[in-house]
Amino acid sequence: MRQTVYTITNTARMMRTQYSGTILIVEGSTDSRVYGRLVSKTECRIIPAEGKEKAINALEMLEKDSFNGVLTIVDADFWKIEGVEPNNSNILLTDSHDLETMILYSDALDSVLSEFGSDPKIMDLGKPIRDILLESGLPIGYLRWLSSTTKDNLSLKFKKLSFDKFVNKNTLIVNIDNLIEQAKTNSKNY
């Protein structure tokens, strides 16, 4: 990890030799692409950091050297429900858990639904799809939180989880028992 932090800080220092605008450190390449569409390319350069901790450590290392004009955007993750506040005004948090959940609250979801959704099928759901998605995501979010190192440290793995084994594809309702079973199966040493 230390090597990546040094790489990020050295990239920022090299950038500063030719560029005087804002440097934005983000968690990863997806964040870099999304935020790259939202910031002025002439006023801001983005560096992906391969993780929240690396992004924060790189910012802190740069600030120790009195490096100015750098911000870091990281996912709030569970900090908001745990009452954790960043101790640095140059660390910005996503409004909700992460960039992907912010999309649920944006017009982007409406645009995707109007482009690719079927109005009759959406109407058959009986309530707004945004509400259904949030309700369906809640048990998964709670289980991820319980598994986190700051909570019960269950060591469950959520990458490559087989959602089709616990989410009804027609109603999007989550079967919690199946979710737990899949999380345990997906996590070799839970």
N, C-alpha and C positions, 0 to 999 in steps of 0.2 A: 504494500500500500504506500509506503514511504516514497518509493520510486515514482509512482503515479503522481503524488502530490508535488514532488520536485519537478516532474515533467510539466505539470499544469502551471506552476509558478514560473518556470523558465520560459514557457510559451508566452505567458502574460508579459514578462519582462522584455522578451524579444519584440512582441507586438508593440509595446510602448515606445520602442526606439523609432518606429515609423508612424505611429498613430497616437493621437492625444485624446481620443474620445473615451467613452465608457467601455469597460470590459465586463462582460457578464459571464459568470461561471454557473453552469447548470449541472444537474445530476448526470444526464446521459445524452446520447445521440438523438433520441426521440424528442426530448425536451429542447435540444438545440434546433431541430428542424421546426418545431412548433413555435418556439419563441422567436426564431429567425424570421418568421412571417409577421411577427407583431412589433418588431423593433426596426428602427431606421438602420439600414446597412451602412450608411455614411456616419452615423452617430454612435454605433454600438457594434462591438465584435463579441462573438460568443465562443466560449471554450467548454466542451463537455468534460465532465470529471469522472465518469464511471462510478457514481455513488454519492450519496448525501454526505457521508463523513469525509470523503476526499474533497468534495467541493468546499465544505466548511473549513477543513484543515488548510487547504490552499489559500482561501481568503485570509485566514488568520496569519499564515506565514507571510503573505504579501503585506499585510497591514503592519507586521512587526518591522518590516523594512521601509515603513512610511510610503508604501505604494498607494497612490490615490487613484480614484476613478474606477473602482472595481466594486461590483455587486455580485451577490450569489442568490440564486433562486433555487430553493429546495422544496420537496414535497412536505406538507405538514405531517403526513402519515398520522400517527396517533398522538402527536404532541398536543393538539387542541383538546382532545378529550382527557388527556393526562395533565393538562394545565401547564405544559412546558412552553416557555417563551424563549425565543432566541435572545442571547445576551449581547447581540451586536446589531446595530441599526442597518448594517449593510447586508444582513441576511434577510431575505424576503421569503415568506411562506406562501404556498398555494392557498387559495381561499377555502378549499375543502381538502380531503385526504391527499389527493394527487392530481396531476394534470388531467388524467382520464376521467376522474369523477367531476372535475370542473366542466368537462364537456357536457355532462348530463344537465347542468344548469344553464347551458348556453344555447344560443340559437343554432349551433352546429347540429345538435340532435334533431331539431325540427327540420333543418335542411336535409339531413340524411333520410329522415322518415318521409318527407314530401317527395324526394327523388326516388327512393327505393321501396318505400312501404306501400302496403295495399290498404287504402282507406277502409274498405269493408272489414278486413281482418283486424285492423287496429280498432275499429268501432266495436267489433265483437268482444274485445277484451274487457269492455265494461267500465274501464277507468283509464285515465291518461297513462300512456306507456312509460312516461318518466316516473310516475308513482310506482308502477309495477317493477321497473328496473331497480329503483331505490329499495323497495320492500324485499325484492329477491336478493339484492346484494347485502342487505343487513346481516343475515346469519353468517355469511361468508366473512364479512368485515369483523363481526364479533369474534369468530373463531380465530381469525388472523391476529386480532388484538390479544386474545387470551394466550395465543401461542408465542407472542413477542417476548423478547428478553426483559422488557420492563414490566411485564405482567406475570403470567404463570410459566413462561419459558418452556412451552410444550414441545418445542423443536419440530413442529409440523412443517412440511414442505408444501407450498401452494403452486409452484411452477409446474407446468405440464399436468395440472389437475384435469381429470376427465369430467367436464361439466355435464356432458350428456348422461352421465350415470346418476346425477342427482337433481338436474333441472328439467322440468317438464317442458318440452320444446313448444307445445301449444299454448300453455298458460304462463310459462316462465316461473312457475312456483317451485321453490326449493324444497326437496325432501331432506329435512335436517338430519335424520338418522343416516341416510345414504351419503350426505355431505361428510359427516363425521367419519363414516367408514372409508370413503374415498380418500379423505385427508390422511387417515391412518395408513391405508394401503400405499399411498403416494410417499409416505415418510418412513423410510426403512427403520430408523431408530427412534420412533416417537416415544 
